[in-house]
Amino acid sequence: MTEPAISMTDITRTFLQQAERDGDADAGIKVLKGITLDAAQGEFIALQGTSGSGKSTLLHIIGLLDRPSTGTYRLLGQDASTLDDDHQSDLRNLSLGFVFQSFYLIPYATALENVILPGLYSGKPRNELVSRAEHLMEQVGLSDRMHFKPSRLSGGQQQRVAMARALLNEPKIILADEPTGQLDSTTSTEIMKLFHTVHDSGTTIVLVTHDEQVAREAGRIIKLHDGKIVEDTIR
């Protein structure tokens, strides 16, 4: 039986306030309240919910950008709950790609240089990284914009650069947080087509959205409310 890409058991996340640090155990903000979730390799999952439902916090834990307060989390067969920061960083860089609502492109670097950035920590030769980055830029339809800086790109083009960057290290899982949130409907449709292309190659995708139409693009919709899973639908 294939190991799940993501396996979470009774995950909670509480953010401490000063009163709790001073000894008041009830002062923390409980954002996740016992999340149990398995995601098979190759799934396309949408995490949906209103603001404050816990969906972005959950994505950050999946992406090893945060740690749960309690519970067990296995990522690609490894117990990520017990890894130290350095080993989490290695696992994150080699296995995960990120696409955010804000594109987080370096303004003084070209589009191609932005795509290459995650590979600088991989130890691969620069010429190999450049070759793959150029190929990815062609795949996202920006072969003629490789040497443009972000200020000369539209929002949709910047998000395409961000997707190419996320794919540079050939991650097994792509995590996306409101990737169409700053885009018009036509551009959003184009970006979602790119996600489907990536998914068709066998990559697992977990996408956070509040948008019902975007959520319906996924094969599975998990709805959160008040830090809990309230609905899990396979479409």
Salt bridges, closest charged atoms under 4 A:
GLU3 OE2 - ARG74 NE 3.54
GLU43 OE1 - ARG220 NH1 3.00
ASP66 OD2 - ARG13 NE 2.81
ASP84 OD1 - HIS87 ND1 2.81
ASP85 OD1 - ARG67 NH2 2.99
ASP144 OD2 - ARG145 NH1 2.90
GLU178 OE2 - HIS210 ND1 3.08
GLU190 OE1 - ARG160 NH2 3.54
GLU217 OE1 - HIS196 NE2 2.66
ASP226 OD1 - LYS33 NZ 3.00
ASP232 OD2 - ARG220 NH2 2.75
